[in-house]
Amino acid sequence: MIKIDVVTIFPRMLQAPLEDGIVHRAIEAGLVSIGVHDLRAFTDDRHRCVDDQPFGGGPGMVMKAEPFLRAVDTLTAAERAAPRAVVLLSPRGRRFDQAMAERLSRTGHVVLLCGRYEGIDERVCEALGAEEVSLGDFVLTGGEVAALAVIEAAVRLLPGALGDEGSAQADSFSDGLLDFPHYTRPSEVRGKRVPDVLLSGDHGKIGRWRRKEALRATRARRPDLLARAPLSAEDQSLLRELESEEFEVAASKS
Ligand code: JF5
């Protein structure tokens, strides 16, 4: 059983989302225990103040170091150093990805710190050996939604978390490519048919079609992933097919 603790000034932003779906089931099944903690409980002044003006001047407020440091000290008091990870969610962080989700899902204790305002006093990261992690190149109003994303990505990877054991293996990124497109009944939706091959019952053909469509989507949307993906000889040949199809389309338009 792994433990995840979240430190936030808005505990309610996390509570409801953790009470539904796969994450809730994983908690009930004893695969993970998730604690949500109010940062203000770790202040020591009458007004439970968590922020202050930035040294050096400028607009906005900075989250004070000491409440976060006390929170992490309290939450990790019972344990020796490893295996644990302290993660601070902020747009300045290293990009979160599936590899990081896998690593966290194998970490006994993960503490997620949610920043707000202009950021958190830099000495929190230094003092705790925390890693600063970002979901992507956009700015949220706080780290809470990012923390939820990290929790979901890691918890669904815990052995036994997914009903169908195959589905974590099959989804996007497990092989370095985007997933192929999916279809279900009815076979026609607003004049749009399901690709015939999916109704053919020929599983060899279906497998090749799906691999080709995964390559097509990755090439069009995420060429950065395609450049790093391990490709078989069959993949190379499917990519050449895609390229010549594209050439045909371009030629027919000129
Ligand atoms: C935050 C200072 C934290 O905006 C984010 C974020 C984006 N990707 N991942 C996290 O976090 C909120 C904003 C400003 C610290």
Residues whose N, C-alpha, C, O or C-beta is under 5 A from the ligand:
A	BS01	JF5	L89 S90 P91 G115 R116 Y117 E118 G119 V133 S134 L135 G136 F138 V139 L140 T141 G142 G143 A146
